[in-house]
């Protein structure tokens, strides 16, 4: 008598997180470790500070059959018209592509971190302004590897309902404000793609 064959449900590809810098890299690496998120976070997909660089990384992942979550700061578009136009074209190019999720923050990902502690959408023109405000809640925060590689700061932000509060705040404020973040969309995508 033959064995019955098991039908296996095809798993969705593991999303690859692409980002503009080491802050995004360490944040998502720590989230992966803390929550067991099914994502790939590799240093080679970070450190791209331009729309052209992000576009090349996205194309590389798509050509390999992967899916992309691209996280980046949008503040450069406020003072660089050429970069503003390139980001606009990047958004248009991928707006209907279900394999690409663009998650920008204005002025920077530090605004997303701030939403874990404060209900605010005040104008923070630069990442430095967001960092100064964030340091009230995370003393010593800095965009340096010696700080970012420590998991404790992400662990603190993830606990006590802070991450849920940040999601609700980001969703409530939307992206039509002077300060905004779409990182909550990345977390939704990641959590909808379990093991």
Backbone bond lengths (Angstrom), bond angles and torsions (degrees), N, CA, C in turn:
res aa  C-N    CA-C-N  psi(-1)  N-CA   C-N-CA  omega(-1)  CA-C   N-CA-C  phi
1 X - - - 1.433 - - 1.531 108.89 -
2 X 1.344 117.92 132.46 1.458 121.86 -177.81 1.522 112.72 -80.88
3 X 1.313 114.66 154.48 1.460 119.33 176.68 1.519 109.72 -76.56
4 X 1.308 114.55 144.86 1.465 117.03 175.93 1.523 108.02 -74.75
5 X 1.291 115.08 140.44 1.466 117.82 -179.46 1.520 109.69 -85.05
6 X 1.303 113.14 138.00 1.457 119.53 179.05 1.517 108.49 -88.00
7 X 1.296 115.04 136.28 1.457 117.55 174.52 1.513 107.51 -95.12
8 X 1.289 114.24 128.71 1.452 119.80 -179.53 1.525 109.68 -102.21
9 X 1.304 114.39 135.53 1.448 119.95 175.91 1.533 107.77 -74.43
10 X 1.312 115.50 129.13 1.464 119.62 179.40 1.524 109.16 -68.51
11 X 1.321 115.07 130.12 1.457 120.11 179.42 1.518 110.18 -83.22
12 X 1.288 114.29 141.21 1.456 118.98 175.21 1.523 108.39 -67.38
13 X 1.317 117.02 147.49 1.461 118.61 178.48 1.529 110.45 -59.21
14 X 1.308 115.53 145.98 1.459 120.80 178.37 1.529 108.10 -72.50
15 X 1.336 117.67 122.15 1.469 119.10 -179.41 1.529 111.84 -62.17
16 X 1.308 114.65 143.94 1.457 121.73 175.55 1.521 107.13 -104.49
17 X 1.323 116.11 126.21 1.455 121.03 179.30 1.522 108.41 -89.51
18 X 1.324 114.72 125.73 1.457 122.77 177.07 1.522 106.21 -113.84
19 X 1.313 116.76 139.29 1.456 118.31 -178.59 1.500 113.80 -147.51
20 X 1.323 113.13 168.02 1.457 120.04 -176.03 1.522 113.69 -81.47
21 X 1.319 118.48 -22.55 1.455 117.54 -175.77 1.513 114.05 -158.94
22 X 1.331 115.13 -175.20 1.459 119.49 -176.09 1.522 112.51 -72.58
23 X 1.320 118.02 -23.14 1.465 119.27 177.46 1.513 109.73 -62.67
24 X 1.319 117.38 -47.63 1.466 122.06 178.18 1.532 110.57 -63.33
25 X 1.325 115.98 -42.10 1.465 120.54 -179.85 1.528 111.24 -58.94
26 X 1.317 116.80 -51.10 1.460 119.60 -178.21 1.522 111.79 -68.62
27 X 1.327 117.61 -38.74 1.466 120.49 179.56 1.530 110.52 -58.50
28 X 1.326 116.93 -50.62 1.464 119.42 -177.96 1.529 112.15 -72.14
29 X 1.330 117.72 -30.85 1.475 120.05 174.50 1.523 110.54 -62.97
30 X 1.324 116.73 -44.00 1.463 120.93 178.91 1.526 111.40 -66.94
31 X 1.342 117.35 -40.64 1.471 119.70 177.15 1.522 110.81 -60.85
32 X 1.325 116.00 -40.49 1.467 120.42 178.95 1.524 110.13 -60.15
33 X 1.320 116.33 -45.47 1.461 120.74 -179.35 1.528 111.73 -67.93
34 X 1.320 116.85 -43.70 1.463 121.05 -176.22 1.526 113.41 -70.50
35 X 1.330 115.99 -38.05 1.463 120.28 -172.98 1.524 114.24 -111.98
36 X 1.324 116.46 -1.34 1.459 119.57 -179.30 1.519 112.79 67.67
37 X 1.323 117.15 28.14 1.464 120.62 -179.21 1.528 110.75 -60.41
38 X 1.297 114.66 140.11 1.455 122.40 179.22 1.535 108.96 -90.74
39 X 1.338 114.88 80.95 1.464 122.59 179.85 1.527 108.80 -141.66
40 X 1.315 114.67 161.17 1.460 120.38 172.72 1.518 107.53 -108.54
41 X 1.320 114.88 127.28 1.461 121.49 177.65 1.517 105.98 -127.12
42 X 1.330 116.13 106.14 1.459 120.58 -176.84 1.528 109.62 -122.98
43 X 1.316 117.31 136.02 1.473 119.95 -178.51 1.528 114.16 -52.57
44 X 1.321 118.00 -32.04 1.469 119.20 -177.05 1.521 113.08 -67.15
45 X 1.334 117.22 -15.49 1.460 120.64 178.85 1.522 112.63 -97.04
46 X 1.326 117.24 14.30 1.464 121.48 -179.87 1.519 109.86 -126.95
47 X 1.321 115.67 166.45 1.459 120.57 178.59 1.508 113.25 90.69
48 X 1.329 116.96 12.49 1.450 121.67 178.72 1.520 108.18 -98.21
49 X 1.313 116.92 107.05 1.465 121.06 -172.88 1.525 113.95 -96.02
50 X 1.336 118.36 4.40 1.464 119.92 -177.75 1.522 110.31 -122.98
51 X 1.338 114.83 158.29 1.466 120.20 176.80 1.525 110.54 -62.03
52 X 1.325 117.23 -39.14 1.469 120.37 178.16 1.525 110.95 -62.21
53 X 1.325 117.03 -43.67 1.460 121.31 178.84 1.519 111.90 -63.83
54 X 1.325 116.81 -43.05 1.465 120.47 177.38 1.517 110.64 -62.45
55 X 1.326 116.00 -42.65 1.465 120.82 -179.81 1.531 111.59 -59.96
56 X 1.325 116.95 -41.17 1.472 121.22 178.56 1.528 111.26 -64.12
57 X 1.332 116.65 -42.25 1.469 120.34 179.33 1.528 110.83 -65.93
58 X 1.327 116.84 -41.75 1.461 120.84 178.29 1.522 109.51 -60.62
59 X 1.319 116.31 -47.38 1.471 121.25 -179.65 1.525 110.75 -59.22
60 X 1.316 116.90 -42.43 1.467 121.88 179.67 1.533 111.22 -59.32
61 X 1.319 116.66 -46.07 1.464 120.73 -179.55 1.526 110.60 -66.86
62 X 1.324 117.51 -43.30 1.463 120.92 -179.65 1.530 111.63 -63.54
63 X 1.320 116.43 -38.85 1.468 120.20 178.99 1.524 111.71 -64.58
64 X 1.343 116.19 -26.59 1.466 120.80 176.46 1.526 112.10 -87.73
65 X 1.333 117.03 5.74 1.461 121.26 177.74 1.516 114.62 83.23
66 X 1.327 117.98 13.81 1.457 121.22 -178.05 1.510 113.93 -90.65
67 X 1.326 114.44 176.56 1.457 121.85 172.39 1.528 108.09 -116.14
68 X 1.322 115.88 152.29 1.462 121.67 -169.66 1.520 111.53 -124.58
69 X 1.322 115.21 135.30 1.459 122.26 164.24 1.525 104.53 -116.66
70 X 1.316 115.91 113.74 1.463 121.39 -174.47 1.528 109.17 -108.84
71 X 1.328 116.59 116.05 1.467 122.17 -178.85 1.526 109.27 -112.75
72 X 1.331 115.45 131.04 1.457 118.81 -177.04 1.523 110.37 -157.16
73 X 1.332 114.60 162.21 1.452 122.63 177.32 1.526 108.55 -89.72
74 X 1.328 115.92 138.62 1.464 119.73 -177.89 1.527 112.75 -100.86
75 X 1.319 118.51 2.07 1.464 120.48 -173.97 1.524 113.99 -62.59
76 X 1.327 117.51 -30.12 1.464 119.80 -179.36 1.529 110.90 -60.95
77 X 1.331 116.81 -28.68 1.462 120.40 -179.14 1.524 112.39 -69.19
78 X 1.322 117.95 -12.90 1.471 119.92 179.14 1.521 112.57 -82.73
79 X 1.323 117.92 -20.01 1.461 119.28 -179.96 1.524 113.47 -123.27
80 X 1.331 118.19 -3.06 1.454 121.28 -179.08 1.526 108.38 -127.62
81 X 1.334 116.06 101.92 1.463 120.52 -175.33 1.528 113.02 -63.01
82 X 1.328 117.12 -36.10 1.464 120.14 179.07 1.530 110.27 -64.40
83 X 1.326 116.35 -43.00 1.470 120.35 179.27 1.531 110.44 -68.62
84 X 1.313 117.05 -35.96 1.468 121.96 177.24 1.532 109.71 -59.17
85 X 1.320 116.87 -45.44 1.464 121.33 -179.81 1.538 110.98 -66.54
86 X 1.328 116.85 -39.65 1.465 120.25 179.10 1.533 111.34 -66.07
87 X 1.337 117.16 -38.96 1.466 119.99 176.76 1.524 110.95 -65.67
88 X 1.322 115.84 -38.54 1.467 120.17 177.26 1.537 110.20 -60.63
89 X 1.324 116.30 -46.04 1.472 120.84 179.33 1.528 111.60 -65.37
90 X 1.339 117.13 -36.62 1.467 121.55 177.25 1.532 109.93 -62.06
91 X 1.325 115.78 -44.21 1.468 120.19 178.80 1.520 111.53 -62.61
92 X 1.319 116.40 -44.17 1.471 121.04 179.64 1.521 110.07 -63.33
93 X 1.314 116.54 -44.47 1.471 121.44 -177.43 1.525 112.21 -58.70
94 X 1.341 117.55 -39.09 1.454 120.46 -173.16 1.525 114.78 -108.74
95 X 1.331 117.83 5.59 1.464 119.65 -175.04 1.527 114.03 -60.82
96 X 1.306 118.24 -28.05 1.473 120.30 -179.15 1.529 112.65 -108.61
97 X 1.309 117.22 4.93 1.460 121.19 -178.89 1.529 108.92 -88.67
98 X 1.308 117.02 111.55 1.462 122.13 -176.66 1.533 112.83 -70.35
99 X 1.333 117.54 -9.95 1.462 120.90 178.83 1.526 112.45 -91.84
100 X 1.334 115.97 -1.74 1.465 120.28 -178.40 1.528 109.28 -130.05
101 X 1.315 115.66 127.04 1.462 121.70 175.14 1.528 107.69 -121.86
102 X 1.327 116.17 116.70 1.460 121.62 178.14 1.522 108.40 -95.61
103 X 1.328 116.51 123.66 1.471 122.59 -177.17 1.518 109.38 -127.18
104 X 1.308 115.61 91.02 1.454 119.25 179.89 1.522 110.62 -97.20
105 X 1.306 114.56 162.52 1.459 122.99 176.10 1.519 108.16 -132.52
106 X 1.319 116.04 142.39 1.454 121.61 178.13 1.511 108.55 -121.65
107 X 1.286 122.81 119.64 1.453 123.43 5.86 1.528 113.38 -83.27
108 X 1.355 116.76 -21.76 1.459 119.40 -174.12 1.521 110.06 -161.39
109 X 1.315 115.86 173.88 1.463 121.01 179.32 1.530 111.66 -61.09
110 X 1.319 117.13 -22.72 1.465 119.62 178.20 1.526 111.76 -63.52
111 X 1.332 116.96 -26.39 1.467 118.94 173.77 1.534 109.61 -64.43
112 X 1.333 116.90 -40.70 1.469 120.76 175.56 1.519 110.37 -58.21
113 X 1.313 116.86 -44.43 1.467 120.51 178.69 1.531 110.40 -61.69
114 X 1.325 116.65 -41.23 1.459 121.49 179.48 1.527 111.57 -60.17
115 X 1.333 117.06 -35.53 1.471 120.70 179.26 1.531 112.58 -62.62
116 X 1.302 118.45 -17.52 1.458 121.56 175.93 1.526 110.97 -69.67
117 X 1.325 116.49 -20.91 1.462 122.03 -173.98 1.532 114.10 -117.74
118 X 1.327 116.97 -26.53 1.463 120.41 -174.39 1.522 111.00 -133.96
119 X 1.309 115.15 145.36 1.461 120.57 172.01 1.518 106.68 -94.73
120 X 1.320 115.85 92.15 1.458 120.44 -175.52 1.522 110.97 -147.74
121 X 1.306 114.62 142.57 1.461 119.38 168.25 1.520 109.15 -131.56
122 X 1.345 114.57 31.06 1.457 120.15 178.53 1.526 109.92 -61.73
123 X 1.300 115.58 157.18 1.461 120.63 179.67 1.533 110.06 -69.77
124 X 1.318 115.04 118.47 1.463 122.43 173.92 1.525 105.32 -120.41
125 X 1.310 116.67 96.40 1.457 121.41 -170.80 1.513 116.52 -64.93
126 X 1.330 116.62 -25.18 1.463 119.33 -176.55 1.527 109.96 -136.81
127 X 1.304 115.29 163.40 1.465 118.94 176.44 1.525 109.69 -64.30
128 X 1.323 117.85 -32.29 1.469 120.47 178.93 1.526 111.36 -63.42
129 X 1.330 117.37 -37.23 1.468 120.59 176.49 1.522 110.21 -64.32
130 X 1.327 116.80 -41.89 1.466 120.74 177.91 1.528 110.95 -65.19
131 X 1.314 116.75 -40.43 1.466 121.51 -179.90 1.528 110.79 -65.08
132 X 1.328 116.89 -43.76 1.474 119.48 178.39 1.527 110.65 -57.23
133 X 1.302 116.55 -43.14 1.467 120.87 -179.75 1.527 110.62 -70.22
134 X 1.318 116.87 -38.81 1.463 122.32 -179.44 1.533 111.42 -64.37
135 X 1.314 117.46 -33.31 1.470 121.46 -178.43 1.530 113.14 -63.10
136 X 1.324 117.62 -17.53 1.465 120.40 174.19 1.528 110.16 -66.05
137 X 1.328 115.61 -26.53 1.462 121.94 -177.02 1.524 112.83 -106.07
138 X 1.318 116.32 -32.07 1.466 122.01 177.96 1.532 106.86 -124.28
139 X 1.340 116.73 82.24 1.466 119.29 -178.78 1.536 110.77 -56.63
140 X 1.317 114.97 137.54 1.459 119.48 177.51 1.516 114.22 84.23
141 X 1.343 118.45 0.52 1.469 119.33 179.96 1.517 109.70 -57.34
142 X 1.326 115.35 133.03 1.462 120.74 173.68 1.514 109.95 -152.57
143 X 1.311 115.14 154.26 1.456 121.89 -179.10 1.524 110.33 -85.90
144 X 1.299 114.82 52.48 1.465 121.32 179.23 1.521 107.46 -125.81
145 X 1.301 115.36 145.02 1.463 120.32 -176.17 1.522 112.76 -57.37
146 X 1.313 117.93 -36.85 1.469 119.68 -178.01 1.523 111.86 -60.01
147 X 1.330 117.88 -30.68 1.458 120.97 175.53 1.534 110.96 -87.27
148 X 1.324 116.88 -49.21 1.462 122.09 -171.81 1.528 113.40 -62.39
149 X 1.325 117.79 -32.14 1.473 119.84 -177.18 1.527 112.72 -70.39
150 X 1.323 117.91 -14.54 1.460 121.50 177.39 1.531 108.74 -77.41
151 X 1.294 117.69 126.46 1.460 121.74 -174.87 1.526 113.26 -74.58
152 X 1.307 116.47 -18.63 1.468 121.04 -172.48 1.531 113.92 -56.88
153 X 1.327 118.66 -40.01 1.459 120.37 -176.87 1.527 111.65 -65.79
154 X 1.338 117.55 -35.41 1.466 120.50 177.46 1.526 109.90 -76.25
155 X 1.312 116.12 -37.60 1.470 120.66 177.00 1.529 110.10 -59.56
156 X 1.313 116.40 -43.31 1.475 121.61 178.25 1.530 110.71 -62.37
157 X 1.323 117.28 -44.37 1.468 120.60 -179.99 1.522 112.23 -67.37
158 X 1.320 117.21 -29.13 1.464 121.41 -176.74 1.522 113.11 -79.71
159 X 1.319 117.12 -18.04 1.464 120.41 -173.71 1.515 113.78 -95.11
160 X 1.326 114.37 169.77 1.459 121.50 173.17 1.516 115.08 62.19
161 X 1.312 117.51 26.51 1.460 120.60 179.24 1.514 114.95 77.30
162 X 1.343 117.08 4.10 1.466 120.04 -177.24 1.531 112.40 -64.85
163 X 1.323 116.26 -40.61 1.463 118.48 -178.88 1.531 110.88 -66.04
164 X 1.323 117.02 -39.84 1.469 120.20 176.71 1.525 110.67 -63.84
165 X 1.328 117.02 -40.36 1.465 120.94 178.30 1.528 110.30 -62.61
166 X 1.338 117.12 -42.77 1.468 121.00 179.29 1.526 110.60 -61.64
167 X 1.318 116.75 -42.26 1.471 120.24 178.44 1.521 110.97 -60.94
168 X 1.332 115.69 -48.42 1.462 119.85 -179.48 1.522 111.17 -60.60
169 X 1.315 116.73 -42.38 1.463 120.67 -179.49 1.522 111.18 -65.71
170 X 1.323 116.88 -45.38 1.473 120.44 179.92 1.527 110.46 -61.77
171 X 1.305 116.06 -42.08 1.466 120.72 179.48 1.529 110.41 -66.55
172 X 1.327 116.69 -43.66 1.462 121.85 -179.36 1.535 111.26 -61.33
173 X 1.334 117.08 -46.44 1.457 120.71 -177.34 1.526 112.37 -73.53
174 X 1.342 117.52 -29.10 1.456 120.74 -178.27 1.522 111.87 70.14
175 X 1.327 115.73 -165.35 1.465 119.55 -176.34 1.524 112.95 -116.17
176 X 1.333 116.61 15.90 1.458 119.83 178.06 1.527 112.26 -96.29
177 X 1.324 116.86 9.55 1.469 122.14 -179.42 1.528 109.24 -95.22
178 X 1.319 115.07 169.44 1.466 119.00 177.23 1.520 111.79 -69.68
179 X 1.336 117.21 -30.04 1.466 121.98 172.60 1.522 107.19 -119.63
180 X 1.323 116.19 132.10 1.464 120.53 -179.65 1.522 109.53 -157.85
181 X 1.331 115.16 167.16 1.457 120.74 173.76 1.519 109.50 -149.72
182 X 1.320 115.16 141.45 1.466 121.56 176.37 1.528 111.39 -110.85
183 X 1.329 117.21 15.52 1.467 120.70 -179.01 1.526 111.05 -61.55
184 X 1.322 117.70 -29.59 1.468 119.96 178.30 1.524 111.45 -59.72
185 X 1.333 117.02 -29.83 1.470 120.27 177.69 1.527 110.82 -68.66
186 X 1.326 116.29 -35.17 1.465 119.99 176.53 1.523 109.86 -63.67
187 X 1.323 117.17 -44.20 1.468 120.68 -179.73 1.529 110.77 -64.47
188 X 1.325 116.81 -39.63 1.473 119.76 177.02 1.524 110.75 -60.84
189 X 1.324 116.57 -44.38 1.471 120.80 -179.35 1.525 110.12 -63.82
190 X 1.323 116.18 -44.14 1.470 120.93 -178.65 1.526 110.30 -63.22
191 X 1.303 116.85 -44.91 1.458 121.13 -177.17 1.523 113.37 -72.83
192 X 1.327 116.78 -17.78 1.471 119.55 176.05 1.518 111.39 -87.09
193 X 1.327 116.91 1.88 1.466 122.52 -177.77 1.536 109.17 -123.32
194 X 1.350 116.61 59.50 1.479 119.47 -176.45 1.525 112.08 -73.42
195 X 1.336 114.57 174.31 1.477 120.37 177.07 1.501 112.23 -58.12
